[in-house]
């Protein structure tokens, strides 16, 4: 059982704030912002985050700053999530985590180069929400349960942990029901993931199927996903990751298609026959 979470003083960063938030959500103990003592580094009831020059989960020490320069990009949040057995799922289901690792360990210029965007894009995506949270966190030397900022950290940690738990549950539900289709079309074969309708309907079915694709490393293979329409008896059909050859505006005129997005990324149909759904996908292929 923890009795304290300790992180560095001075300027706060996204990785230490998020790592502290996860630990606050798990343990509900006070947060102190100062340098750790040698005794605290050896005390497993004190979590030392992003400071101290030690990474030893057995002693609840989570610092990465002493890692060799050639080490893969990582951050304090990565170390905490790995200790909790959640890191692999976080990399699958949190697109923001890998850029956060790069930013914290490599800085904005190398991160922008890795992302293939101008350096200025990093600043353009910076949110005033980030600014306020980090600045307010940096102003405190201690936070205890009941303080508004402490409770906000708890919310952030709880929501992150809930997201990972829910994403994993959805993937497991989908895996037990999903079908893989291979649809021939000219000289190509369209790979599709189809989730049949069940009662009760899967929560957030399109997101659940996308999570299944990512969890099973099918990116680059799957062109479309088919999932139950939450607002009707039929199905939604979407191109996966904006596949360039699928345009569902091509089937907007079909009698059983009651909605097709103008940009062509998805459509909705009242049809439930799998063969007809395959036909619509083939018609949308260009």
C-alpha positions as CSV (number, residue, x, y, z in Angstrom):
1,X,0.0,0.0,0.0
2,X,1.3,3.5,-0.9
3,X,1.3,6.3,1.6
4,X,2.7,9.0,-0.7
5,X,3.3,9.9,-4.4
6,X,6.4,12.0,-4.9
7,X,7.4,13.8,-8.1
8,X,9.9,16.5,-9.0
9,X,9.5,20.2,-8.2
10,X,9.6,23.1,-10.7
11,X,8.0,22.9,-14.1
12,X,5.5,20.1,-14.6
13,X,5.2,18.0,-17.8
14,X,2.4,15.9,-19.3
15,X,4.1,12.6,-18.6
16,X,4.6,13.2,-14.8
17,X,1.2,14.7,-14.4
18,X,-0.5,11.7,-16.1
19,X,1.7,9.2,-14.2
20,X,0.7,10.8,-11.0
21,X,-2.9,10.9,-12.0
22,X,-2.9,7.1,-12.7
23,X,-1.4,6.4,-9.3
24,X,-3.8,8.8,-7.6
25,X,-6.7,6.9,-9.2
26,X,-5.3,3.6,-7.9
27,X,-4.2,4.6,-4.4
28,X,-5.8,7.9,-3.4
29,X,-2.8,9.1,-1.4
30,X,-1.2,12.6,-1.1
31,X,1.1,14.0,-3.8
32,X,4.3,15.8,-2.9
33,X,6.5,17.7,-5.3
34,X,10.1,17.8,-4.2
35,X,13.4,15.9,-4.6
36,X,13.2,12.4,-3.0
37,X,15.5,11.4,-0.1
38,X,17.6,8.3,-0.3
39,X,15.3,6.7,2.3
40,X,12.3,7.4,0.1
41,X,13.9,5.9,-2.9
42,X,14.3,2.6,-0.9
43,X,10.7,2.8,0.5
44,X,8.2,0.9,-1.6
45,X,5.3,2.7,0.2
46,X,6.5,5.9,-1.5
47,X,6.0,6.1,-5.3
48,X,8.8,8.2,-6.8
49,X,7.8,9.5,-10.3
50,X,10.0,11.1,-13.0
51,X,12.7,12.0,-10.5
52,X,15.5,10.3,-8.5
53,X,17.5,8.6,-11.2
54,X,16.1,5.1,-10.4
55,X,13.7,2.8,-12.3
56,X,12.8,-0.1,-10.0
57,X,9.1,-1.0,-9.9
58,X,9.7,-3.2,-6.9
59,X,10.6,-0.1,-4.9
60,X,7.9,2.0,-6.8
61,X,10.6,4.1,-8.5
62,X,9.7,5.3,-12.0
63,X,12.3,7.5,-13.5
64,X,13.7,7.3,-17.1
65,X,16.1,10.2,-17.2
66,X,19.1,8.0,-16.6
67,X,18.3,5.7,-19.5
68,X,21.0,5.5,-22.3
69,X,20.6,8.0,-25.1
70,X,19.9,5.2,-27.6
71,X,17.0,3.7,-25.5
72,X,13.6,3.7,-27.2
73,X,11.6,6.8,-26.4
74,X,9.8,6.4,-23.0
75,X,8.4,8.5,-20.2
76,X,7.3,8.3,-16.6
77,X,3.7,7.4,-17.6
78,X,5.0,4.5,-19.8
79,X,6.9,3.1,-16.8
80,X,3.9,3.3,-14.5
81,X,1.5,1.7,-17.1
82,X,4.0,-1.1,-17.6
83,X,4.2,-1.7,-13.9
84,X,0.4,-2.0,-13.9
85,X,0.4,-4.4,-16.9
86,X,-1.3,-1.8,-19.1
87,X,1.4,-0.5,-21.3
88,X,0.8,-2.8,-24.3
89,X,-2.9,-1.9,-24.4
90,X,-2.1,1.8,-23.9
91,X,0.1,1.7,-27.0
92,X,-2.7,0.0,-28.9
93,X,-5.6,2.1,-27.8
94,X,-4.1,5.5,-27.0
95,X,-2.7,7.1,-30.1
96,X,-1.3,10.0,-28.1
97,X,1.0,7.9,-25.9
98,X,3.8,7.3,-28.4
99,X,4.1,11.0,-29.4
100,X,4.1,11.8,-25.6
101,X,7.0,9.4,-25.2
102,X,8.9,11.0,-28.0
103,X,8.2,14.6,-26.9
104,X,9.3,13.9,-23.3
105,X,12.5,12.0,-24.2
106,X,13.5,13.6,-27.5
107,X,12.0,17.1,-27.5
108,X,9.7,18.9,-29.9
109,X,12.1,19.1,-32.9
110,X,12.9,15.4,-33.1
111,X,9.2,14.6,-32.4
112,X,8.1,16.7,-35.2
113,X,10.6,15.1,-37.5
114,X,9.4,11.6,-36.4
115,X,5.8,12.6,-37.0
116,X,6.7,14.1,-40.4
117,X,5.2,17.5,-39.6
118,X,6.7,21.0,-39.3
119,X,8.2,21.9,-35.9
120,X,5.5,24.6,-35.5
121,X,2.8,22.0,-35.7
122,X,3.7,20.8,-32.2
123,X,2.9,24.2,-30.8
124,X,-0.2,24.6,-32.9
125,X,-1.7,21.4,-31.3
126,X,-0.9,22.6,-27.8
127,X,-4.1,23.0,-25.8
128,X,-4.9,25.7,-23.1
129,X,-6.2,22.9,-21.1
130,X,-2.7,21.4,-21.0
131,X,-1.3,24.8,-20.1
132,X,-3.6,25.4,-17.1
133,X,-3.3,21.9,-15.7
134,X,0.4,21.9,-15.9
135,X,0.9,25.4,-14.5
136,X,-1.5,24.8,-11.6
137,X,0.1,21.5,-10.8
138,X,3.6,23.1,-10.8
139,X,2.4,25.7,-8.3
140,X,1.8,23.2,-5.6
141,X,4.2,21.5,-3.3
142,X,1.6,19.1,-1.9
143,X,-1.9,18.0,-2.9
144,X,-4.3,16.0,-0.8
145,X,-7.6,14.3,-1.4
146,X,-10.4,16.8,-1.5
147,X,-8.4,19.6,-3.1
148,X,-10.0,20.5,-6.4
149,X,-6.8,19.9,-8.4
150,X,-6.2,16.6,-6.7
151,X,-9.7,15.5,-7.6
152,X,-9.2,16.5,-11.2
153,X,-6.0,14.4,-11.3
154,X,-8.1,11.5,-9.9
155,X,-10.7,12.0,-12.7
156,X,-8.0,12.0,-15.3
157,X,-6.4,8.8,-14.0
158,X,-9.8,7.1,-13.5
159,X,-10.9,7.9,-17.1
160,X,-7.6,6.7,-18.5
161,X,-7.8,3.4,-16.6
162,X,-11.5,3.0,-17.5
163,X,-10.7,3.6,-21.2
164,X,-8.1,0.9,-21.2
165,X,-10.3,-1.6,-19.4
166,X,-13.3,-0.9,-21.6
167,X,-11.2,-1.1,-24.8
168,X,-9.8,-4.5,-23.8
169,X,-13.3,-5.8,-22.9
170,X,-14.7,-4.7,-26.2
171,X,-11.8,-6.3,-28.1
172,X,-12.5,-9.6,-26.3
173,X,-16.2,-9.4,-27.0
174,X,-15.6,-8.7,-30.7
175,X,-13.0,-11.4,-31.1
176,X,-15.6,-14.0,-30.0
177,X,-18.1,-12.9,-32.7
178,X,-16.3,-11.3,-35.5
179,X,-16.1,-12.6,-39.1
180,X,-13.4,-11.9,-41.7
181,X,-14.5,-11.5,-45.3
182,X,-12.4,-11.5,-48.5
183,X,-14.4,-9.9,-51.3
184,X,-13.0,-10.3,-54.9
185,X,-13.2,-7.2,-57.0
186,X,-11.5,-7.1,-60.4
187,X,-7.8,-7.7,-59.8
188,X,-8.1,-7.0,-56.1
189,X,-9.4,-8.6,-52.9
190,X,-11.1,-6.4,-50.3
191,X,-10.5,-7.5,-46.7
192,X,-13.3,-6.7,-44.4
193,X,-14.1,-7.2,-40.7
194,X,-17.8,-7.9,-40.0
195,X,-19.4,-7.8,-36.6
196,X,-22.8,-9.5,-36.5
197,X,-25.7,-7.9,-34.5
198,X,-26.3,-9.4,-31.1
199,X,-28.7,-8.5,-28.3
200,X,-27.8,-6.5,-26.4
201,X,-25.9,-4.6,-29.1
202,X,-22.2,-4.2,-28.5
203,X,-21.4,-0.8,-26.9
204,X,-19.8,1.6,-29.5
205,X,-19.7,-1.1,-32.2
206,X,-17.6,0.8,-34.7
207,X,-15.0,1.7,-32.1
208,X,-15.0,-1.9,-30.9
209,X,-14.3,-3.2,-34.3
210,X,-11.5,-0.7,-34.9
211,X,-10.0,-1.7,-31.6
212,X,-10.1,-5.4,-32.7
213,X,-8.3,-4.5,-35.9
214,X,-5.5,-2.7,-34.0
215,X,-5.2,-5.3,-31.3
216,X,-4.7,-8.0,-33.9
217,X,-2.2,-5.9,-36.0
218,X,-4.5,-6.0,-39.1
219,X,-3.8,-2.4,-40.1
220,X,-2.7,-2.2,-43.7
221,X,-4.7,-5.3,-44.5
222,X,-8.3,-4.4,-43.6
223,X,-10.0,-2.0,-46.0
224,X,-13.5,-1.8,-44.5
225,X,-15.4,-2.6,-41.3
226,X,-19.1,-3.5,-41.0
227,X,-20.9,-3.1,-37.7
228,X,-24.5,-3.0,-36.3
229,X,-26.2,0.4,-36.6
230,X,-27.2,1.6,-33.2
231,X,-30.0,3.7,-34.6
232,X,-31.6,1.1,-36.9
233,X,-31.9,-2.6,-37.7
234,X,-29.2,-2.6,-40.4
235,X,-25.5,-2.0,-40.5
236,X,-22.9,0.8,-40.8
237,X,-20.1,0.3,-43.3
238,X,-16.9,2.3,-43.1
239,X,-13.6,2.4,-44.8
240,X,-10.8,1.6,-42.4
241,X,-8.2,4.4,-41.9
242,X,-9.6,6.2,-45.0
243,X,-8.7,3.5,-47.5
244,X,-8.2,5.4,-50.7
245,X,-10.1,3.0,-53.0
246,X,-13.4,2.9,-51.1
247,X,-16.0,5.6,-51.6
248,X,-19.4,4.9,-50.2
249,X,-21.0,7.9,-51.9
250,X,-21.0,5.6,-54.9
251,X,-23.8,3.6,-53.3
252,X,-25.9,6.5,-52.1
253,X,-28.6,5.8,-54.8
254,X,-29.1,2.2,-53.7
255,X,-32.6,1.5,-52.4
256,X,-31.4,-0.1,-49.1
257,X,-28.8,2.7,-48.3
258,X,-30.6,5.4,-46.3
259,X,-27.4,7.4,-45.6
260,X,-24.1,7.8,-47.4
261,X,-21.7,10.5,-46.2
262,X,-20.8,13.0,-48.9
263,X,-17.1,12.5,-48.4
264,X,-17.6,8.7,-48.9
265,X,-16.0,7.4,-45.7
266,X,-19.2,5.5,-44.6
267,X,-22.8,4.6,-45.3
268,X,-25.7,3.1,-43.4
269,X,-28.0,0.5,-44.8
270,X,-31.2,-1.2,-43.7
271,X,-29.9,-4.4,-45.2
272,X,-29.0,-7.3,-42.9
273,X,-28.1,-10.0,-45.5
274,X,-24.3,-10.5,-45.5
275,X,-24.2,-11.1,-49.2
276,X,-25.9,-7.8,-49.9
277,X,-23.5,-6.0,-47.6
278,X,-20.6,-7.6,-49.5
279,X,-22.1,-6.3,-52.8
280,X,-22.3,-2.7,-51.5
281,X,-18.7,-2.8,-50.5
282,X,-17.7,-4.1,-53.9
283,X,-19.8,-1.4,-55.6
284,X,-18.0,1.3,-53.5
285,X,-14.5,0.0,-54.6
286,X,-13.0,2.2,-57.3
